[in-house]
Amino acid sequence: VYQLARKYSLGFCQLFLDCSLETCLQRNDQRPQALPAETIHLMARKIEKPNPGKNAWEHNSLTIQSTPCSSEASLKLTDLLLTALENPVKYIEDNVEQKETDRIICSTNVLHQADQTLRRIVSQTMKEAKDEQVLPFNLKLLAEELNRLKAEFLEDLRQGNKKYLCSQQTIHISDVISFFHYEKDNIVQKYFSKPH
């Protein structure tokens, strides 16, 4: 959204409604069609509060507690909106912003590469299991375990899990694949003896 605001020289601000996990879970339980509690937990882990100290583009941010909105909060919100409207984002590239953009692109590319590669590994492993004539029930269990492992690896990457980082604080796809192969081999050995 910030990139679009900059592209079209529009005002940008963000409003963060801060709500505790416990309150979110309680409110979810009161819905006519509640989401699974795991979904609320996952969202709580993914959503990040604005951090203007770290991200210069977040300086027009306001955090409001999820309790009923006070008149003071309403005034702060009005001030934020007016400030954003009166100060359109300049199209000039800023080094800090460019670094953040590059980091996001790099992270997305690594995530995409990892997803594609892990899918191929799972597919190849399942083909090998069929060739080894693993029983259908065990094939199903193996597929479930491998897909769960793949999902965990991708979620760890999204969350920036440090176990994939080398000393330069960058993620290398080869490290991710090596970790995945190691974990996959531990799972596979329960279903068929030939190393893969």
Order of alpha helices (4+ residues) and beta strands (2+ residues): alpha-beta-alpha-alpha-beta-alpha-alpha-alpha-alpha
